[in-house]
Structure formats: structure tokens, C-alpha cells
Amino acid sequence: MDATDAQRQRQSSGGEFELKREAEADITRREAKMKKLLLMIILTFVSTSAIARWDPVFETDDGVYFTHHTFKKKKSVIEVWLLYNLKKPQ
């Protein structure tokens, strides 16, 4: 093997190394994208599960609603949160 053959062999092995490094970098980028996508999906499900159901208390022009999750009983007093859907600003 002469000097030019040795040089060609080093260049070819270096080229393979570069291709391998580029492939590994591509895999790393794909993994990062998949992690971001998975995080977005998880956050979407977590945030939508926090939506409360508000039931109407009575019918009026302005809606008055309550949610069952806010009922608190302290001795003879019942505490509940109300939501007012006002049609006109006050």
C-alpha cells in the first residue's frame, strides 16, 4: 500500500465518521421533536381535565350558575361559588 492508498483510506473512514455523526444528530433532533410533541399532548389533556361543569341555578336574563365542587358545609352554613353571566356591564 502506498501513501495515496493510505490517504484515501483515511478519507473514506473519515467520511463514514461524518455520516455517522450526522445520522446521530438527526436522531437526536427527532427525539427532541418527539419529546416536545409528547409534552404538548400531555399538557393538552391535563389542562382540559380542569374544566368545571357549571349548572344553572335559576333562569334569568343574566345567567347564574354554580358548580358542585365548591360546596362547603360549616355547621349550619353552606358555602358555594356562583358564576354570573352578565349581559350588560356593571
Contacts in CASP RR format, 6 or more apart in sequence:
PFRMAT RR
TARGET T0000
AUTHOR 0000-0000-0000
METHOD contacts of the structure
MODEL  1
MDATDAQRQRQSSGGEFELKREAEADITRREAKMKKLLLMIILTFVSTSA
IARWDPVFETDDGVYFTHHTFKKKKSVIEVWLLYNLKKPQ
52 67 0 8 1.000
52 69 0 8 1.000
53 67 0 8 1.000
53 68 0 8 1.000
54 65 0 8 1.000
54 66 0 8 1.000
54 67 0 8 1.000
54 83 0 8 1.000
55 65 0 8 1.000
55 66 0 8 1.000
55 67 0 8 1.000
55 68 0 8 1.000
56 63 0 8 1.000
56 64 0 8 1.000
56 65 0 8 1.000
57 64 0 8 1.000
57 65 0 8 1.000
57 66 0 8 1.000
57 82 0 8 1.000
58 64 0 8 1.000
61 87 0 8 1.000
62 84 0 8 1.000
62 85 0 8 1.000
62 86 0 8 1.000
62 87 0 8 1.000
62 88 0 8 1.000
63 84 0 8 1.000
63 85 0 8 1.000
64 82 0 8 1.000
64 83 0 8 1.000
64 84 0 8 1.000
64 85 0 8 1.000
65 82 0 8 1.000
65 83 0 8 1.000
65 84 0 8 1.000
65 85 0 8 1.000
66 80 0 8 1.000
66 81 0 8 1.000
66 82 0 8 1.000
66 83 0 8 1.000
67 81 0 8 1.000
67 83 0 8 1.000
70 79 0 8 1.000
70 80 0 8 1.000
70 81 0 8 1.000
71 78 0 8 1.000
71 79 0 8 1.000
71 80 0 8 1.000
72 78 0 8 1.000
72 79 0 8 1.000
72 80 0 8 1.000
73 79 0 8 1.000
END
